[in-house]
Amino acid sequence: MLEGLGVDGMSSDEEVKTSEGKRYVILIPKWRAPVLALWLRVFDSLYLHHRNRAEHGDQRGCMPRKRETSAKESTSGMFVPGLPINAYRGDWLERQIDVPNIVHPSAEQLYTHDPDLALYVLVPSSIFLPNLTPYCRIAMNPYS
């Protein structure tokens, strides 16, 4: 699923300059269901958690920047076809013409992580502002 999303399925960000400095506000793809944001944050946090470990040696390149969650949508008209139908926002799908032949949605999929994994990566260090850990713990496995 993660590979299926590709670059076009990821959020972007917008730089906002304030008197305190720069902030980066997340811009969500207008087609993407909100459940994917929570699901993807676990991967982002896992990457950050392991990137900072000494046993991984030289970690060249910039550290990921802190990004603030927002309800702002990306202005891009691009979307990723062929994802599970619940990866798309319902209201976005309703506005599309010929969904079966253009969007090509596949069968619904659950977007969950093992609760221990979610706690492991989201509690110690998060690159998201504000820290959404309590909400993510619930949302990662809504059936528990």
The 8 nearest C-alpha neighbors of each residue, nearest first, counted from 0:
[[1, 3, 2, 4, 82, 83, 5, 108],
 [0, 2, 4, 3, 5, 39, 8, 42],
 [3, 1, 5, 4, 0, 6, 8, 82],
 [4, 2, 0, 1, 5, 82, 79, 81],
 [5, 3, 8, 1, 2, 0, 79, 6],
 [6, 4, 2, 3, 8, 7, 1, 9],
 [5, 7, 8, 9, 4, 10, 2, 3],
 [8, 6, 5, 9, 79, 78, 4, 77],
 [9, 7, 4, 6, 5, 79, 10, 78],
 [10, 8, 6, 7, 11, 5, 4, 28],
 [9, 11, 27, 26, 28, 25, 8, 12],
 [12, 10, 26, 25, 9, 27, 13, 73],
 [13, 11, 25, 26, 24, 23, 14, 10],
 [12, 14, 24, 23, 15, 25, 26, 11],
 [13, 15, 23, 22, 24, 21, 16, 12],
 [14, 16, 22, 21, 23, 13, 17, 24],
 [17, 15, 21, 20, 22, 14, 18, 19],
 [16, 18, 20, 19, 21, 15, 22, 14],
 [17, 19, 20, 16, 21, 15, 22, 14],
 [20, 18, 17, 21, 16, 22, 15, 23],
 [21, 19, 17, 18, 16, 22, 15, 14],
 [20, 22, 16, 15, 17, 14, 23, 19],
 [23, 21, 15, 14, 16, 24, 20, 66],
 [22, 24, 14, 66, 13, 12, 15, 67],
 [23, 25, 67, 13, 12, 66, 68, 26],
 [24, 26, 12, 68, 69, 67, 11, 66],
 [27, 25, 72, 73, 12, 11, 71, 10],
 [26, 28, 72, 10, 73, 29, 25, 71],
 [27, 29, 73, 30, 31, 72, 10, 26],
 [30, 28, 72, 31, 27, 73, 91, 74],
 [29, 31, 28, 87, 88, 91, 78, 32],
 [32, 30, 87, 88, 28, 29, 86, 33],
 [31, 33, 88, 87, 86, 34, 35, 30],
 [34, 32, 35, 36, 31, 37, 88, 86],
 [35, 33, 32, 36, 37, 38, 110, 86],
 [34, 36, 38, 33, 37, 32, 39, 86],
 [37, 35, 39, 38, 33, 34, 40, 32],
 [36, 38, 40, 35, 39, 34, 135, 41],
 [37, 39, 35, 36, 40, 41, 110, 34],
 [40, 38, 36, 42, 41, 37, 35, 43],
 [41, 39, 43, 37, 42, 38, 44, 36],
 [40, 42, 44, 39, 43, 38, 45, 117],
 [43, 41, 45, 39, 40, 44, 46, 38],
 [44, 42, 40, 46, 41, 45, 47, 39],
 [43, 45, 47, 41, 46, 120, 42, 125],
 [46, 44, 42, 48, 120, 47, 43, 41],
 [47, 45, 43, 44, 49, 48, 50, 42],
 [48, 46, 50, 44, 45, 49, 43, 51],
 [47, 49, 45, 46, 50, 51, 44, 120],
 [50, 48, 46, 52, 51, 47, 45, 55],
 [51, 49, 47, 48, 52, 46, 55, 58],
 [50, 52, 49, 48, 47, 53, 55, 58],
 [51, 53, 49, 54, 50, 55, 48, 56],
 [54, 52, 55, 56, 51, 50, 57, 49],
 [53, 55, 56, 52, 51, 57, 49, 50],
 [54, 56, 53, 52, 57, 50, 58, 49],
 [57, 55, 54, 53, 58, 52, 50, 51],
 [56, 58, 59, 55, 53, 54, 50, 60],
 [59, 57, 56, 60, 50, 55, 51, 61],
 [60, 58, 57, 61, 62, 56, 50, 55],
 [61, 59, 62, 58, 63, 57, 50, 64],
 [60, 62, 63, 59, 64, 58, 50, 47],
 [61, 63, 64, 60, 47, 59, 50, 58],
 [64, 62, 61, 65, 126, 47, 66, 43],
 [65, 63, 66, 62, 126, 23, 61, 127],
 [66, 64, 126, 127, 63, 67, 128, 23],
 [65, 67, 23, 127, 24, 25, 128, 64],
 [68, 66, 128, 24, 127, 25, 23, 69],
 [67, 69, 25, 24, 128, 66, 127, 70],
 [70, 68, 71, 25, 67, 24, 26, 27],
 [69, 71, 72, 68, 27, 26, 25, 24],
 [72, 70, 26, 69, 27, 73, 25, 24],
 [73, 71, 27, 26, 29, 28, 74, 70],
 [72, 74, 26, 28, 27, 75, 29, 71],
 [73, 75, 72, 76, 29, 28, 26, 77],
 [76, 74, 73, 77, 28, 29, 78, 72],
 [75, 77, 74, 78, 29, 73, 28, 30],
 [78, 76, 75, 79, 7, 28, 30, 8],
 [79, 77, 80, 7, 30, 76, 8, 28],
 [78, 80, 8, 7, 4, 81, 82, 77],
 [81, 79, 102, 103, 82, 78, 104, 101],
 [80, 82, 103, 104, 105, 102, 83, 79],
 [81, 83, 104, 105, 80, 84, 86, 79],
 [84, 82, 105, 107, 106, 104, 86, 85],
 [83, 85, 104, 107, 86, 105, 87, 106],
 [84, 86, 87, 83, 107, 32, 108, 88],
 [87, 85, 32, 84, 83, 31, 82, 35],
 [88, 86, 31, 32, 85, 30, 84, 89],
 [87, 89, 32, 91, 31, 30, 90, 92],
 [88, 90, 92, 91, 87, 93, 32, 85],
 [89, 91, 93, 92, 88, 94, 30, 87],
 [90, 92, 88, 94, 89, 93, 30, 95],
 [93, 91, 89, 95, 94, 90, 88, 87],
 [94, 92, 90, 91, 95, 89, 96, 98],
 [93, 95, 91, 92, 90, 96, 89, 98],
 [96, 94, 92, 93, 98, 97, 91, 102],
 [95, 97, 98, 94, 101, 93, 92, 99],
 [96, 98, 99, 100, 101, 95, 102, 103],
 [97, 99, 102, 101, 100, 96, 95, 103],
 [100, 98, 103, 97, 101, 102, 104, 96],
 [99, 101, 103, 98, 97, 102, 104, 96],
 [100, 102, 98, 103, 99, 97, 80, 96],
 [101, 103, 80, 98, 104, 99, 100, 81],
 [104, 102, 81, 99, 100, 101, 80, 98],
 [105, 103, 81, 84, 82, 83, 102, 99],
 [104, 106, 83, 84, 82, 81, 103, 107],
 [107, 105, 83, 84, 108, 104, 85, 82],
 [106, 108, 83, 84, 85, 105, 109, 86],
 [109, 107, 83, 110, 106, 85, 84, 86],
 [108, 110, 111, 107, 85, 140, 83, 112],
 [111, 109, 38, 108, 112, 35, 34, 139],
 [110, 112, 139, 140, 109, 38, 113, 138],
 [113, 111, 139, 114, 117, 140, 116, 110],
 [112, 114, 116, 115, 117, 111, 140, 139],
 [115, 113, 117, 116, 112, 118, 136, 140],
 [116, 114, 118, 117, 113, 119, 112, 120],
 [117, 115, 119, 113, 118, 114, 120, 112],
 [116, 118, 114, 115, 119, 120, 121, 41],
 [117, 119, 115, 121, 116, 122, 120, 114],
 [120, 118, 116, 117, 121, 115, 122, 123],
 [121, 119, 45, 44, 117, 118, 122, 116],
 [122, 120, 118, 125, 117, 132, 119, 123],
 [121, 123, 118, 124, 120, 119, 132, 125],
 [124, 122, 121, 120, 125, 119, 48, 118],
 [125, 123, 122, 121, 126, 48, 120, 44],
 [124, 126, 127, 121, 44, 130, 123, 122],
 [127, 125, 65, 66, 128, 124, 44, 64],
 [126, 128, 125, 66, 130, 65, 129, 67],
 [129, 127, 67, 130, 66, 68, 126, 65],
 [128, 130, 127, 131, 67, 68, 66, 126],
 [129, 131, 128, 132, 127, 125, 126, 133],
 [132, 130, 134, 133, 129, 135, 127, 128],
 [131, 133, 135, 134, 130, 121, 136, 122],
 [134, 132, 136, 135, 131, 137, 130, 138],
 [133, 135, 137, 136, 132, 131, 138, 139],
 [136, 134, 138, 132, 137, 133, 139, 131],
 [137, 135, 133, 134, 139, 138, 132, 117],
 [138, 136, 135, 134, 139, 141, 140, 133],
 [137, 139, 135, 141, 140, 136, 134, 37],
 [140, 138, 111, 136, 112, 137, 135, 141],
 [139, 141, 111, 138, 142, 143, 137, 112],
 [140, 142, 138, 143, 137, 139, 111, 136],
 [143, 141, 140, 137, 138, 139, 111, 109],
 [142, 141, 140, 137, 114, 139, 138, 113]]
